Amino acid sequence: MTIHGTGHGCTGQPGVPLSTIIVAAWSVSRWMTTRRYTGGEVAGCVFPAGIRDHGGVSETQDKPAAENQSDAAAAKQNDAQAAPDAPYKPVIAAKAAKRANASVIGMVIALLVCVLAFLPIVLMNPAPKGEGFRPDVDVAAIARNATGVAGFTPVTPDTGDTFKPNYARWESGTGSGVPTWEIGFLTPKENFIGLTQTNQANATWVLQQTENLPVTGTRSAGGQEWELRDSGKEKRAMVLEYRGTTLILSGTANLDEFATLAAAVVKSAEQAPPASAPATASPSAQPSA
């Protein structure tokens, strides 16, 4: 069946078929019925939330889920920011830690074994005494042996226990051409003074024995005026021509020690007979061991 109307404004256009109107009315009714149970809104009415036609969740239920996702994302971001601040704690495996401890223990044991091995050696070698080694030099005996070839009586100054002789010898003078009697003394202040005596001295030899030190004056010792040669630093020398021989003291001791030893030398020279003619024989005395 077809219903014809005048249309819009009586234009004479053909009308809408009745079947079309019925179908349209049925569709609207169907649509309104569906919205009533899916929580939709019709003409200002709000219906309870329900399941949509396509089986989804209504809009009122979607909003809390979105908020939960936002909170989870914020929590992850906070954890990521806090992670770098936490200190890193390395974890060593049990086997690795055991091996490390074993290496340390092994080194300690090896060290103890070395100490125990060398300890007997150290104990069998005691430390030297405070005064150190002092050679036992018999100056008088060596001087007696040299008297026969020297042509004079070598001086043997007696200083008691204050000046320690560490050598006494007769030198034939092969290199210098001047045979000499020599004694070395260690002073109470651990300095050194050497005594040289000859009856064949010359100016060149004296300069060599005093290491070209300049003459700076005289020094009285043992009742005699000794010629003083001083470098102004450590080395100094005292020279005396007495009873046919030339006596030279040289070394690094101070002038007081020089004067003490010089007095003992003069005293010994006074007790000896005057020197005879220069000696020409080969030496018969050697330094003591």
C-alpha positions in Angstrom: 0.0 0.0 0.0 1.2 3.4 -0.9 0.1 6.7 0.7 0.5 9.8 -1.3 0.6 13.2 0.2 1.2 16.6 -0.9 4.8 16.6 0.4 6.4 19.9 1.4 4.6 23.0 0.5 2.1 21.2 -1.8 4.6 20.8 -4.6 2.8 17.9 -6.1 5.7 15.5 -5.3 4.7 11.8 -4.7 4.3 10.8 -0.9 6.3 8.3 1.2 5.1 4.7 1.1 3.3 3.5 4.2 5.6 0.5 4.5 8.6 2.7 4.8 6.9 4.6 7.6 6.1 1.4 9.5 9.6 0.1 9.2 11.0 3.5 10.4 8.7 3.5 13.5 9.6 0.0 14.4 13.4 0.8 14.2 12.9 3.8 16.5 11.0 1.8 19.0 13.7 -0.9 18.9 16.5 1.6 19.4 14.8 3.2 22.4 14.2 -0.2 24.0 17.9 -1.1 23.6 19.2 2.2 25.1 17.0 1.7 28.2 19.1 -1.3 29.2 22.5 -0.1 28.2 22.8 2.9 30.4 22.2 5.4 27.5 20.4 8.7 27.7 17.2 9.4 26.0 15.5 12.9 26.2 17.3 13.8 29.4 16.8 10.4 31.1 19.7 8.5 32.7 19.5 4.7 32.8 21.5 2.3 34.9 24.9 1.2 33.5 24.8 -2.1 31.6 26.5 -4.1 28.9 26.5 -2.5 25.5 25.4 -4.2 22.3 28.9 -4.9 21.3 29.7 -6.5 24.7 32.1 -3.7 25.9 32.1 -1.9 29.3 30.2 1.3 29.7 31.9 4.7 29.8 31.3 5.1 33.6 33.3 1.9 34.2 36.2 2.9 31.8 37.2 6.0 33.8 38.5 4.2 37.0 40.6 1.8 34.9 42.3 4.8 33.1 43.0 6.4 36.5 44.6 3.1 37.7 46.8 2.9 34.7 47.9 6.5 35.3 48.8 5.8 38.9 50.8 2.7 37.9 52.7 4.7 35.3 53.6 7.3 37.9 54.7 4.7 40.4 57.0 3.1 37.8 58.5 6.5 37.0 59.1 7.2 40.7 60.8 3.8 41.1 63.0 4.5 38.0 64.1 7.9 39.5 64.9 6.4 43.0 66.8 3.4 41.5 70.1 5.3 40.7 70.3 6.7 44.3 70.5 3.2 45.8 74.1 2.0 46.3 75.4 -0.9 44.2 76.2 -3.9 46.3 78.3 -6.4 44.3 77.5 -10.0 45.0 80.5 -12.5 45.1 79.8 -16.1 44.5 80.5 -18.4 47.4 83.2 -20.3 45.4 84.9 -17.1 44.4 85.0 -15.8 47.9 86.4 -19.1 49.1 89.2 -19.0 46.5 90.0 -15.4 47.6 90.2 -16.3 51.2 92.4 -19.3 50.4 94.9 -17.1 48.5 95.3 -14.7 51.5 95.7 -17.6 53.9 98.3 -19.1 51.7 100.4 -15.9 51.6 100.3 -15.6 55.4 101.4 -19.2 55.8 104.3 -18.7 53.3 105.4 -15.5 55.1 105.5 -17.4 58.5 107.5 -20.2 56.9 110.1 -17.7 55.6 110.4 -16.0 59.0 110.8 -19.3 60.8 113.4 -20.4 58.3 115.6 -17.2 58.6 115.1 -16.8 62.4 117.8 -19.3 63.4 120.3 -17.6 61.1 119.6 -14.2 62.6 119.9 -15.6 66.2 123.3 -17.3 65.4 124.7 -13.9 64.2 124.4 -11.6 67.2 124.7 -7.8 66.7 128.1 -6.3 67.1 128.9 -4.5 70.4 128.4 -0.7 70.6 132.1 0.2 70.3 132.6 -1.9 67.2 135.7 -3.8 66.1 139.0 -2.5 67.5 142.2 -4.1 66.0 144.7 -5.1 68.6 147.8 -3.3 67.3 151.1 -3.7 69.3 152.7 -0.4 68.3 155.8 -0.9 70.6 156.6 -4.4 69.1 156.3 -3.2 65.5 158.4 -0.1 66.3 161.2 -2.3 67.7 161.2 -4.3 64.5 161.5 -1.1 62.4 164.3 0.4 64.4 167.0 -1.6 62.7 166.2 -0.2 59.2 164.8 3.2 60.1 168.1 4.9 61.2 166.1 6.4 64.2 164.0 5.2 67.0 160.3 5.4 65.9 158.1 7.2 68.4 155.5 5.3 70.3 153.2 7.9 71.9 151.5 6.7 75.1 147.9 8.0 75.2 146.4 5.4 77.5 143.0 4.3 76.3 142.0 7.6 74.8 143.6 7.3 71.4 143.2 3.9 69.8 145.9 2.8 67.2 144.4 1.0 64.2 147.6 0.5 62.3 151.4 0.8 62.7 153.8 0.1 59.9 157.2 0.9 58.3 157.0 2.2 54.7 160.2 1.8 52.6 159.3 4.8 50.5 159.4 3.0 47.2 157.0 5.5 45.5 158.0 8.7 47.2 161.7 8.0 47.9 161.2 8.8 51.6 161.0 5.9 54.1 158.6 6.6 56.9 157.2 5.3 60.2 153.4 5.6 60.3 150.7 5.1 63.0 147.0 5.7 62.7 144.9 6.8 65.7 141.2 6.9 66.3 140.5 9.8 68.6 138.0 9.8 71.6 135.5 11.8 69.4 135.7 9.1 66.6 138.0 11.3 64.4 141.2 10.2 62.8 144.8 11.5 63.1 147.7 10.0 61.3 151.4 10.2 62.5 154.3 10.2 60.0 158.0 10.3 61.0 161.1 10.3 58.9 164.7 11.5 58.9 164.8 12.2 55.1 162.1 14.8 54.7 162.1 17.5 52.0 159.8 20.4 51.1 158.0 18.5 48.3 157.4 15.5 50.5 156.0 17.7 53.3 153.6 19.3 50.9 152.4 15.9 49.7 151.9 14.7 53.3 149.9 17.7 54.3 147.9 17.8 51.0 149.2 21.3 50.2 147.4 22.8 53.2 148.4 26.5 53.8 150.5 27.5 56.8 148.1 29.4 59.1 150.3 29.8 62.2 151.8 27.7 65.1 150.4 25.6 67.8 152.1 24.9 71.1 152.0 21.2 72.3 154.4 19.3 74.5 156.6 22.3 75.1 157.3 22.7 71.3 155.9 25.1 68.7 154.4 23.1 65.9 153.7 24.6 62.5 150.0 24.6 61.9 148.5 24.0 58.5 144.7 24.4 58.3 142.1 24.3 55.5 139.5 26.1 57.6 137.1 23.1 57.0 137.8 19.6 58.2 141.4 18.8 57.3 144.4 20.1 59.2 148.0 19.2 60.0 150.8 20.0 62.4 154.5 19.8 61.5 157.6 19.6 63.8 161.3 19.3 63.2 162.7 17.6 66.4 165.8 15.7 67.3 166.8 14.9 63.8 163.4 13.8 62.4 160.4 15.4 60.9 157.1 14.6 62.7 153.7 15.3 60.9 150.3 14.9 62.4 147.4 15.1 59.9 143.7 14.3 59.9 140.1 15.5 60.6 140.2 15.8 64.4 139.8 19.1 66.2 142.8 21.1 67.4 142.5 20.1 71.0 142.8 16.4 70.1 145.7 17.3 67.8 147.4 19.1 70.8 146.9 16.1 73.1 148.4 13.6 70.7 151.2 16.0 69.8 152.3 16.3 73.4 152.5 12.5 73.7 154.6 12.4 70.5 157.1 14.9 71.9 157.4 13.0 75.1 158.1 9.8 73.2 160.7 11.5 71.0 162.5 13.0 74.0 163.0 9.5 75.4 164.6 8.2 72.2 168.2 8.8 71.2 168.9 11.3 68.4 168.5 10.0 64.9 171.5 8.6 63.1 172.3 8.6 59.4 169.5 7.9 56.9 168.6 4.3 56.6 169.4 2.4 53.3 168.4 -1.2 54.2 165.1 -2.8 53.2 162.2 -2.7 55.7 162.0 -5.5 58.2 158.6 -4.8 59.8 155.1 -5.1 58.3 151.7 -3.9 59.5 150.0 -6.1 62.0 147.0 -8.1 61.1 
